[in-house]
Amino acid sequence: MARLYTDIFDLAADIRGAPDHQALAEAFGALVSRLGPHAYSMGTIHKTDPLQRHLIATTYPDHWMAHYVARNYHHIDPVIDPLRHGLHPYDWKDIHIENRRQDTMLREFGEMGFRSGHAVPLALAPGTLLLVSIASYDPHIDTRQQMAIQLAASQFHYRYHQLGRKHAGITGTGLTRRERECLTWVAQGKDTADIGHILALSDNTIKFHLKNALRKLGCHNRVQAAVKATCLGLIHP
């Protein structure tokens, strides 16, 4: 147990000292993984405008994130409820379900094996919060883990604010029209050949545009890039 606490504090120090946004997300992910079989998602949300929700980083499965965006769940996700919870950390078991669609979303999420969750909202700017949400394959996130999550979230918040950008370390203005078009079709389930046919471009050209988009968005594959671009409001599939 003592070793675990030492590791947690060392990893928290890595978060606080991260040199850039990618290293920051990786350091946070390392701490979360050290706690147990957990995944995380974090983003910025506006207190009163449900459309102003932007993904920063996530380790949720790619297929879930693609489904999440395709169903516009980011507009109705009951875990993201800043007015109800304010700035107090909360367990997912305490969230309020208002309609059948929200219930469906949580049921589908649970079908992937996630059984519990813990969320930490933090003030980022006037009217805007940073929300860190942890999903676990364990039936319960205990008090010690919750405290470690809150420590990690506070250090992430501190460093993210220091690094000085609002949306995942990018502004989005660097994406070209073609890159946005390609990502839009990726978000709709099209492969390289399909996109090439639709846009009347060669496969190599499509791959070129998508490779550039992945680099600019800091993503490892095209599904992640399409999800991130959608959550940032850069594309509207």
C-alpha positions as CSV (number, residue, x, y, z in Angstrom):
1,M,0.0,0.0,0.0
2,A,2.8,2.4,0.9
3,R,4.4,1.7,-2.5
4,L,1.1,2.6,-4.2
5,Y,0.9,5.9,-2.4
6,T,4.5,6.7,-3.4
7,D,3.7,5.9,-7.0
8,I,0.6,8.1,-7.0
9,F,2.5,11.1,-5.7
10,D,5.3,10.5,-8.2
11,L,2.8,10.3,-11.0
12,A,1.0,13.4,-9.7
13,A,4.4,15.2,-9.9
14,D,4.7,14.0,-13.5
15,I,1.3,15.6,-14.3
16,R,2.3,18.9,-12.7
17,G,5.6,19.0,-14.6
18,A,4.3,17.8,-18.1
19,P,5.9,19.9,-20.9
20,D,3.0,19.9,-23.2
21,H,-0.6,18.7,-23.6
22,Q,0.2,15.3,-25.0
23,A,2.6,14.6,-22.1
24,L,0.0,15.9,-19.7
25,A,-2.7,13.5,-20.9
26,E,-0.2,10.6,-20.9
27,A,0.9,11.4,-17.3
28,F,-2.7,11.5,-16.2
29,G,-3.5,8.2,-17.9
30,A,-0.5,6.6,-16.2
31,L,-1.8,7.6,-12.8
32,V,-5.3,6.4,-13.6
33,S,-4.0,3.0,-14.8
34,R,-2.0,2.7,-11.6
35,L,-5.2,2.9,-9.6
36,G,-6.9,0.0,-11.2
37,P,-8.9,-1.1,-14.3
38,H,-10.1,2.3,-15.1
39,A,-10.5,4.5,-18.2
40,Y,-10.9,8.3,-18.3
41,S,-12.4,11.1,-20.3
42,M,-11.9,14.8,-19.8
43,G,-13.1,17.9,-21.5
44,T,-14.4,21.4,-21.1
45,I,-18.0,22.2,-20.6
46,H,-20.1,25.4,-20.4
47,K,-22.3,25.7,-17.4
48,T,-25.4,26.8,-19.4
49,D,-24.8,25.9,-23.0
50,P,-24.9,22.1,-23.6
51,L,-23.4,22.5,-27.1
52,Q,-20.2,24.0,-25.7
53,R,-18.6,20.7,-24.7
54,H,-15.1,19.9,-26.0
55,L,-13.1,16.7,-25.6
56,I,-9.5,17.1,-24.4
57,A,-8.4,13.4,-24.0
58,T,-9.9,10.0,-23.4
59,T,-9.0,6.4,-23.1
60,Y,-12.5,5.1,-23.6
61,P,-12.7,2.5,-26.4
62,D,-12.6,4.0,-29.9
63,H,-15.8,2.2,-31.0
64,W,-17.7,3.6,-28.1
65,M,-16.5,7.2,-28.8
66,A,-17.5,6.8,-32.4
67,H,-21.0,5.6,-31.3
68,Y,-21.2,8.3,-28.7
69,V,-20.6,11.1,-31.2
70,A,-22.8,9.5,-33.9
71,R,-25.7,9.4,-31.5
72,N,-25.0,12.9,-30.3
73,Y,-24.7,11.6,-26.7
74,H,-22.3,14.4,-25.9
75,H,-25.3,16.7,-25.9
76,I,-27.4,14.7,-23.4
77,D,-24.8,12.8,-21.3
78,P,-26.2,12.8,-17.7
79,V,-22.6,12.5,-16.3
80,I,-22.0,16.0,-17.7
81,D,-24.4,18.1,-15.5
82,P,-22.6,21.1,-14.1
83,L,-25.7,22.8,-12.8
84,R,-26.7,19.8,-10.7
85,H,-23.3,19.0,-9.2
86,G,-21.5,22.4,-9.2
87,L,-17.9,22.0,-8.2
88,H,-18.3,18.9,-6.0
89,P,-16.9,15.5,-7.0
90,Y,-19.6,12.9,-7.5
91,D,-20.1,9.2,-8.2
92,W,-22.0,8.1,-11.3
93,K,-24.5,6.3,-9.1
94,D,-25.7,9.7,-7.9
95,I,-26.4,11.2,-11.3
96,H,-29.9,12.1,-12.3
97,I,-31.5,10.3,-15.3
98,E,-34.1,12.6,-16.9
99,N,-35.2,10.6,-19.9
100,R,-35.1,7.3,-21.8
101,R,-32.3,8.4,-24.1
102,Q,-30.0,9.1,-21.2
103,D,-30.9,5.7,-19.7
104,T,-30.1,4.0,-23.0
105,M,-26.8,5.8,-23.2
106,L,-25.7,4.6,-19.7
107,R,-27.0,1.1,-20.4
108,E,-25.0,0.9,-23.6
109,F,-21.9,2.2,-21.8
110,G,-22.4,-0.5,-19.1
111,E,-22.6,-3.2,-21.7
112,M,-18.9,-2.6,-22.4
113,G,-18.1,-3.7,-18.9
114,F,-17.9,-0.4,-17.0
115,R,-19.6,-0.7,-13.7
116,S,-18.9,2.5,-11.7
117,G,-17.6,6.0,-12.2
118,H,-16.4,9.1,-10.4
119,A,-16.3,12.7,-11.8
120,V,-14.4,15.8,-10.7
121,P,-15.5,19.2,-12.0
122,L,-13.1,22.1,-11.7
123,A,-13.5,25.8,-12.6
124,L,-11.5,26.7,-15.7
125,A,-12.7,30.1,-16.8
126,P,-15.8,32.2,-16.3
127,G,-18.8,30.0,-17.2
128,T,-16.5,27.0,-18.2
129,L,-15.5,23.9,-16.2
130,L,-12.9,21.2,-16.7
131,L,-14.6,17.9,-16.1
132,V,-12.6,14.8,-15.4
133,S,-14.5,11.5,-15.5
134,I,-13.2,8.1,-14.5
135,A,-15.0,4.9,-15.6
136,S,-14.1,1.6,-13.9
137,Y,-14.6,-2.1,-14.6
138,D,-14.7,-2.6,-10.8
139,P,-18.1,-2.4,-9.1
140,H,-17.0,0.4,-6.8
141,I,-14.3,3.1,-6.7
142,D,-13.3,3.3,-3.1
143,T,-12.6,6.4,-1.0
144,R,-8.9,6.2,-1.4
145,Q,-9.1,5.9,-5.1
146,Q,-11.5,8.8,-5.2
147,M,-9.0,11.0,-3.3
148,A,-6.2,10.0,-5.7
149,I,-8.4,10.8,-8.7
150,Q,-9.2,14.2,-7.2
151,L,-5.5,14.8,-6.6
152,A,-4.7,13.9,-10.2
153,A,-7.5,16.0,-11.5
154,S,-6.4,19.1,-9.5
155,Q,-2.8,18.7,-10.8
156,F,-4.1,18.2,-14.4
157,H,-6.2,21.4,-14.0
158,Y,-3.2,23.3,-12.7
159,R,-0.9,22.3,-15.5
160,Y,-3.6,22.5,-18.2
161,H,-4.3,26.1,-17.2
162,Q,-0.6,26.9,-17.2
163,L,-0.1,25.5,-20.7
164,G,-2.6,28.1,-21.7
165,R,-4.9,26.7,-24.4
166,K,-8.5,26.0,-24.1
167,H,-9.3,23.0,-26.3
168,A,-6.9,20.0,-26.1
169,G,-3.9,22.2,-27.0
170,I,-5.1,23.1,-30.4
171,T,-7.3,25.8,-31.9
172,G,-8.5,23.8,-34.9
173,T,-7.8,26.6,-37.3
174,G,-4.9,24.5,-38.7
175,L,-7.2,21.9,-40.3
176,T,-7.7,22.5,-44.0
177,R,-11.0,22.2,-45.8
178,R,-10.0,18.9,-47.2
179,E,-8.9,17.5,-43.9
180,R,-12.2,18.5,-42.3
181,E,-14.1,16.9,-45.3
182,C,-12.2,13.6,-44.9
183,L,-12.8,13.5,-41.1
184,T,-16.5,14.2,-41.6
185,W,-16.8,11.2,-43.8
186,V,-14.7,9.1,-41.4
187,A,-17.2,10.0,-38.7
188,Q,-19.9,8.7,-40.9
189,G,-18.2,5.3,-41.2
190,K,-16.6,5.7,-44.7
191,D,-13.3,4.1,-45.5
192,T,-10.5,5.4,-47.7
193,A,-12.0,4.1,-51.0
194,D,-15.5,5.5,-50.1
195,I,-14.1,8.9,-49.3
196,G,-12.0,9.0,-52.4
197,H,-15.0,8.2,-54.5
198,I,-17.2,10.8,-52.8
199,L,-14.6,13.6,-53.1
200,A,-13.2,12.4,-56.5
201,L,-9.7,12.0,-55.1
202,S,-7.2,9.2,-55.1
203,D,-6.7,6.9,-52.1
204,N,-3.2,8.3,-51.6
205,T,-4.6,11.8,-51.4
206,I,-7.2,10.9,-48.9
207,K,-4.5,9.1,-46.8
208,F,-2.3,12.2,-47.0
209,H,-5.1,14.5,-45.7
210,L,-6.0,12.2,-42.9
211,K,-2.4,11.7,-41.9
212,N,-2.0,15.5,-41.6
213,A,-5.3,15.8,-39.7
214,L,-4.2,13.1,-37.2
215,R,-0.9,14.9,-36.6
216,K,-2.6,18.2,-36.0
217,L,-5.1,16.7,-33.6
218,G,-2.6,14.6,-31.8
219,C,-4.4,11.4,-32.5
220,H,-3.2,7.9,-33.3
221,N,-5.9,6.8,-35.7
222,R,-8.6,8.3,-37.8
223,V,-11.6,7.3,-35.6
224,Q,-10.0,9.1,-32.6
225,A,-9.4,12.1,-34.9
226,A,-13.0,12.2,-36.1
227,V,-14.3,11.9,-32.6
228,K,-12.0,14.7,-31.3
229,A,-12.8,17.0,-34.2
230,T,-16.5,16.5,-33.7
231,C,-16.3,17.2,-29.9
232,L,-14.2,20.3,-30.7
233,G,-16.8,21.5,-33.1
234,L,-14.4,21.4,-36.0
235,I,-16.7,19.1,-38.1
236,H,-20.4,18.4,-38.0
237,P,-21.1,14.9,-39.4
